[in-house]
Amino acid sequence: MFGTMIAMVAVPYQMKELTDSYLAVGLVSLAEFVPMVVCGLWGGAIADALDRHKIIVLSELGLLITSSALMVNAMLPDPQVWVLYVMGAVSTGIACLQRPSLEAVIQQVVRHDQQSAAAVLSSLRWNFGAIVAPALAGLLLAQYGPALAYGLDSLTFLLSLLLLWRVSSLPPSEDAAPASLKSLVEGVRYAVSRHDLMGTYLVDIAAMVFAMATALYPFLADELRAPGALGLFYSAAAVGALVASVTGRWTARVQRHGLGVIVAATLWGVAVALTALAPNVWLIFACIALAGAADMISGIFRMTMWNQTIPQEFRGRLAGIELLSYASGPMLGNARAGLMANLGGTRFSLGAGGLLCVGAVLALAAALPRFRRYDARTDEHALTEKARREATLQTSTQESPA
């Protein structure tokens, strides 16, 4: 994750340097959209059908190759723009094949009553990379250019690959459905039948589509005549998220997770709208940090709902659908941000996007009463999954040798 966050800053920076175009930077995210959709769904199917350890390791190898290709391109006398689009799309596809297996492992190894705590802890992996790495990337890019940034990314993938190689096998259940179009359709049908789950997906997509704007950070830094602030802007959301994580013990006491997601997503939109009004680097940093904290709280509540209510046989496929919700939104949001900035400038794009986010979240809250009223203490799916996990634990304890 540390290396990935460096590349996340390096790709739009290099695209801006090569093209000086809002649209070209925004289209990087759009190029990643189709691979994300296809591979996210298929990644969910294979996560339920195959050894999750093998999927994770092979995907990590593929990501090492794509990062190395970006490094080689950046070292050329005349780097090619098309390589950024192609490698961005390929690496996104591979990461989306891997992500459902990573997400499904949490439910596989963590007790039911500790899923909320696990959601908080798992966020630290993202925070570790997202705070220090973008700031480091900003310095590396300003002083040495993108080739060194991609090289460091490749090095981190090599290290993680060596560590992941030592993880034990994580085979599927004996009655697991084989990966197929039929199993994908079954997963989608299950998700659609659960209005509370659909609320978690739709609210997050709306929030990201209308208010995600990381593609504008290079232009925002230029407007403030503070190129060194680029890394700070990319790190700000993670700083807020880290604060929310380390102080997030209170989230374990919340049972109305749907309402929690709605409130957090609304605060995210408000914070992004305030960013448009902030006159200097540090106020912008504070607004983005507030947005990151709200997004992290939303993510904790969503992950808790998913892991406490989704049956194990569907967990991988639903993780693929979840990935579409929290990955498609930022991609489309950055494309939206670039188009709106083309029309009215950076500040207009940020302000209008934040306000549209608030409106969309409130509209969805009104349209999805079961999601709004979700309560882990009384929800039938949460109670069923809790009983199943307790029965499985009791059986395994009885079968263990004294």
C-alpha positions in Angstrom: 0.0 0.0 0.0 2.9 2.4 0.7 4.2 2.0 -2.8 0.8 2.1 -4.4 0.2 5.5 -2.8 3.4 6.8 -4.2 2.3 5.7 -7.7 -1.2 7.2 -7.1 0.5 10.6 -6.9 3.1 10.0 -9.6 0.7 9.0 -12.4 -1.5 12.2 -12.4 1.6 14.3 -11.8 3.4 12.8 -14.8 0.2 13.1 -16.9 -0.1 16.7 -16.0 3.6 17.3 -16.8 3.2 15.6 -20.2 -0.1 17.2 -21.2 -1.0 20.1 -18.9 -4.6 19.1 -19.3 -7.4 18.7 -16.7 -9.2 16.3 -19.0 -6.1 14.1 -19.6 -5.6 13.7 -15.9 -9.2 13.0 -15.2 -9.3 10.4 -18.0 -6.7 8.3 -16.2 -9.4 7.3 -13.8 -11.9 6.7 -16.6 -9.5 4.3 -18.3 -9.4 2.3 -15.2 -13.2 2.0 -14.9 -13.9 -1.0 -17.2 -11.1 -3.2 -15.8 -12.2 -2.4 -12.3 -15.8 -3.5 -13.0 -15.0 -6.7 -14.9 -12.1 -7.8 -12.6 -13.8 -6.7 -9.4 -16.8 -9.0 -10.1 -14.6 -11.9 -11.3 -12.2 -11.4 -8.4 -15.2 -11.9 -6.1 -16.2 -15.1 -7.8 -12.7 -16.7 -7.7 -12.3 -15.5 -4.0 -15.2 -17.9 -3.1 -14.0 -20.7 -5.4 -10.2 -20.8 -5.2 -7.3 -20.6 -2.7 -7.3 -17.0 -1.6 -3.5 -17.1 -0.8 -2.7 -18.1 -4.4 -4.9 -15.3 -5.8 -3.2 -12.7 -3.5 0.4 -13.8 -4.4 -0.1 -14.0 -8.1 -1.9 -10.7 -8.2 1.0 -9.1 -6.3 3.4 -10.4 -8.9 1.3 -8.8 -11.6 1.3 -5.5 -9.8 5.1 -5.6 -9.5 5.4 -6.0 -13.3 3.0 -3.1 -14.1 4.9 -0.8 -11.7 8.2 -1.8 -13.3 6.7 -1.0 -16.7 5.8 2.5 -15.6 9.3 3.0 -14.3 10.9 2.0 -17.6 8.5 4.3 -19.5 9.4 7.3 -17.2 13.1 6.6 -17.9 12.7 7.0 -21.6 13.8 10.3 -23.3 10.2 10.7 -24.5 7.7 9.0 -22.1 4.6 7.8 -23.7 1.2 9.0 -22.5 -0.6 5.9 -23.7 1.6 3.8 -21.3 0.1 5.6 -18.4 -3.4 4.8 -19.5 -2.7 1.2 -20.4 -0.6 0.3 -17.3 -3.1 2.2 -15.1 -5.9 0.1 -16.5 -4.0 -3.2 -16.2 -2.8 -2.6 -12.7 -6.3 -1.6 -11.6 -7.6 -4.8 -13.1 -5.1 -6.9 -11.2 -5.7 -5.1 -8.0 -9.4 -5.6 -8.3 -8.8 -9.4 -8.9 -6.9 -9.4 -5.6 -9.0 -7.1 -3.4 -12.0 -9.4 -2.8 -9.7 -12.2 -1.6 -8.1 -9.8 0.8 -11.4 -8.5 2.1 -13.0 -12.0 2.4 -10.0 -13.2 4.6 -11.1 -10.9 7.4 -14.4 -12.6 7.9 -12.7 -16.0 7.6 -10.3 -15.5 10.5 -11.9 -12.9 12.8 -14.7 -13.6 15.4 -18.2 -12.2 14.6 -18.2 -9.9 17.6 -14.8 -8.4 16.7 -15.6 -7.4 13.1 -16.0 -3.7 14.0 -12.6 -3.8 15.7 -11.1 -5.6 12.7 -12.5 -2.9 10.4 -10.7 -0.2 12.5 -7.4 -2.1 12.4 -7.6 -3.0 8.7 -7.9 0.8 8.0 -4.4 1.3 9.5 -2.8 -0.6 6.5 -4.3 2.1 4.2 -3.4 4.9 6.6 0.2 3.8 6.9 0.7 4.1 3.1 -1.6 7.1 2.6 -0.1 9.5 5.1 3.7 9.2 4.6 3.8 8.0 1.0 2.1 10.9 -0.8 4.2 13.4 1.1 7.3 11.5 0.1 6.1 11.2 -3.4 5.6 14.9 -3.7 9.2 15.5 -2.7 10.6 12.7 -4.9 8.6 14.0 -7.9 9.6 17.6 -7.4 13.3 16.8 -7.0 13.9 13.6 -9.0 10.9 13.0 -11.3 8.5 10.1 -11.7 11.0 7.3 -12.6 12.4 7.1 -9.0 8.9 7.1 -7.6 7.9 4.2 -9.8 11.1 2.4 -8.9 10.4 2.7 -5.2 6.9 1.4 -5.8 8.4 -1.6 -7.6 10.7 -2.2 -4.6 7.8 -2.2 -2.2 5.9 -4.7 -4.3 8.9 -7.0 -4.3 9.1 -6.9 -0.5 5.4 -7.5 0.0 5.5 -10.4 -2.5 8.3 -12.1 -0.4 6.3 -11.6 2.8 3.0 -12.8 1.3 4.7 -16.0 0.0 5.0 -17.1 3.6 1.3 -16.8 4.4 -0.5 -20.1 4.9 -2.9 -21.5 2.3 -6.5 -20.2 2.5 -8.6 -22.8 0.6 -12.3 -22.4 -0.1 -15.0 -24.3 1.7 -15.7 -27.8 0.5 -19.1 -26.9 -1.0 -17.9 -23.7 -2.7 -19.5 -22.8 -6.0 -17.1 -22.8 -8.9 -16.2 -19.5 -10.4 -18.7 -18.9 -13.3 -21.2 -16.5 -14.7 -23.9 -18.3 -12.8 -22.1 -17.8 -9.5 -21.6 -14.1 -10.3 -25.4 -13.7 -11.1 -26.2 -15.5 -7.8 -24.0 -13.0 -5.9 -25.6 -10.0 -7.6 -29.1 -11.3 -6.9 -28.3 -11.7 -3.3 -27.0 -8.2 -3.1 -30.0 -6.7 -4.8 -32.3 -8.6 -2.5 -30.8 -6.8 0.5 -31.8 -3.2 0.5 -29.6 -2.5 3.5 -26.5 -3.7 1.5 -27.6 -1.7 -1.5 -27.7 1.4 0.7 -24.1 0.9 1.6 -23.1 0.6 -2.0 -25.2 3.4 -3.5 -24.5 6.0 -0.8 -20.7 5.5 -1.1 -20.9 5.7 -4.9 -22.9 8.9 -4.8 -20.5 10.4 -2.3 -17.4 9.6 -4.3 -18.8 10.5 -7.8 -19.9 13.9 -6.7 -17.2 14.9 -4.2 -14.0 12.9 -5.0 -11.5 15.3 -6.6 -7.9 14.1 -6.0 -7.2 14.6 -9.7 -7.5 18.4 -9.0 -4.7 18.5 -6.4 -1.9 19.2 -8.8 -3.8 22.1 -10.2 -4.8 23.3 -6.7 -1.1 23.3 -5.7 -0.2 25.3 -8.8 -2.9 27.9 -8.2 -1.6 28.4 -4.6 2.0 28.6 -6.0 2.9 25.9 -3.6 4.2 22.9 -5.6 5.6 21.3 -2.4 2.0 21.2 -1.0 1.0 18.5 -3.5 2.1 15.6 -1.2 0.4 17.3 1.7 -2.9 17.4 -0.1 -2.7 13.7 -1.0 -1.8 12.9 2.6 -4.5 15.0 4.3 -7.4 12.6 3.9 -5.2 9.8 5.4 -4.3 12.0 8.3 -8.0 12.6 9.1 -8.7 8.9 8.5 -5.9 7.9 10.9 -7.3 10.2 13.6 -10.7 8.6 13.1 -9.1 5.1 13.3 -7.1 5.5 16.4 -10.0 7.2 18.2 -12.5 4.8 16.7 -13.2 2.6 19.7 -16.6 4.3 20.0 -17.7 2.9 16.7 -17.9 -0.6 18.3 -20.8 0.7 20.4 -22.8 2.0 17.4 -25.6 -0.4 16.3 -27.4 1.8 13.7 -24.7 1.4 11.1 -26.8 2.5 8.2 -27.6 5.9 9.8 -23.9 6.2 10.7 -23.0 5.8 7.0 -25.5 8.5 6.0 -24.2 11.0 8.5 -20.6 10.3 7.7 -21.2 10.6 3.9 -23.0 13.9 4.4 -20.1 15.3 6.4 -17.7 14.2 3.7 -19.6 16.3 1.1 -19.7 19.3 3.4 -15.9 19.1 4.0 -15.2 18.9 0.3 -17.5 22.0 -0.4 -15.6 23.9 2.4 -12.3 23.1 0.6 -13.5 25.3 -2.3 -13.6 28.2 0.1 -10.3 27.7 1.9 -7.8 30.4 1.0 -4.5 28.8 1.9 -2.6 25.5 2.1 -3.3 24.7 5.7 -7.0 25.4 5.7 -7.3 23.2 2.6 -5.3 20.5 4.4 -7.7 20.7 7.3 -10.8 20.5 5.1 -9.4 17.4 3.2 -8.5 15.8 6.6 -12.0 16.3 7.9 -13.3 14.7 4.7 -10.9 11.8 5.2 -12.1 11.3 8.8 -15.7 11.2 7.7 -14.9 8.7 4.9 -13.1 6.4 7.3 -16.0 6.4 9.7 -18.4 5.5 6.8 -16.0 2.7 5.8 -15.9 1.2 9.3 -19.6 1.1 9.5 -20.0 -0.3 6.0 -17.4 -3.1 6.6 -19.0 -4.0 9.9 -22.4 -4.4 8.2 -20.9 -6.5 5.4 -18.9 -8.9 7.7 -21.7 -9.3 10.3 -24.5 -10.0 7.8 -23.2 -11.6 4.7 -23.0 -15.5 4.6 -19.5 -16.9 4.2 -20.5 -18.7 0.9 -21.3 -15.2 -0.6 -18.5 -13.2 1.1 -16.0 -13.2 -1.8 -18.6 -12.3 -4.5 -20.1 -9.6 -2.3 -16.6 -8.3 -1.7 -16.3 -7.9 -5.5 -19.5 -5.9 -5.6 -18.3 -3.8 -2.6 -15.1 -3.1 -4.5 -17.2 -1.7 -7.4 -19.0 0.6 -4.9 -15.8 2.1 -3.3 -13.6 2.0 -6.3 -15.9 3.0 -9.2 -17.0 6.1 -7.3 -13.5 7.7 -7.0 -12.7 6.9 -10.7 -15.9 8.4 -12.0 -15.5 11.2 -9.4 -12.1 12.2 -10.7 -13.4 12.2 -14.2 -16.3 14.4 -13.1 -14.0 16.7 -11.3 -11.8 17.2 -14.4 -14.8 17.9 -16.6 -16.3 20.4 -14.1 -13.0 22.1 -13.6 -12.7 22.4 -17.4 -16.0 24.4 -17.3 -15.6 26.5 -14.2 -12.2 26.0 -12.7 -10.8 24.0 -9.7 -12.8 25.8 -7.0 -16.1 25.5 -8.8 -15.6 21.8 -9.3 -14.8 21.3 -5.6 -17.7 23.4 -4.3 -20.4 22.2 -6.6 -19.3 18.6 -6.2 -19.5 18.8 -2.4 -23.0 20.3 -2.5 -24.2 17.7 -5.1 -22.8 15.0 -2.8 -24.9 16.2 0.2 -28.0 16.3 -1.9 -27.5 12.9 -3.4 -26.8 11.2 0.0 -29.9 12.8 1.6 -32.1 11.7 -1.3 -30.8 8.1 -1.0 -31.4 8.1 2.7 -35.0 9.1 2.1 -35.4 6.5 -0.6 -33.9 3.6 1.4 -35.7 3.3 4.7 -34.5 -0.2 5.5 -30.9 1.0 5.2 -31.6 4.1 7.3 -33.2 2.0 10.0 -30.7 -0.9 10.1 -29.9 -2.0 13.6 -27.4 -4.8 14.2 -29.3 -5.8 17.4 -32.5 -6.7 15.6 -31.6 -7.3 11.9 -32.4 -10.8 10.8 -29.3 -11.3 8.7 -27.0 -10.1 11.5 -28.7 -12.4 14.0 -28.6 -15.4 11.6 -24.9 -14.9 10.8 -24.0 -14.4 14.5 -25.8 -17.7 15.4 -24.0 -19.6 12.5 -20.6 -18.3 13.6 -21.3 -19.2 17.3 -22.4 -22.7 16.2 -19.3 -23.2 14.1 -17.0 -22.1 16.9 -18.8 -24.4 19.4 -18.5 -27.4 17.0 -14.8 -26.7 16.4 -14.2 -26.4 20.1 -15.9 -29.8 20.8 -13.9 -31.5 18.1 -10.6 -30.2 19.3 -8.5 -32.6 21.3 -8.3 -32.0 25.0 
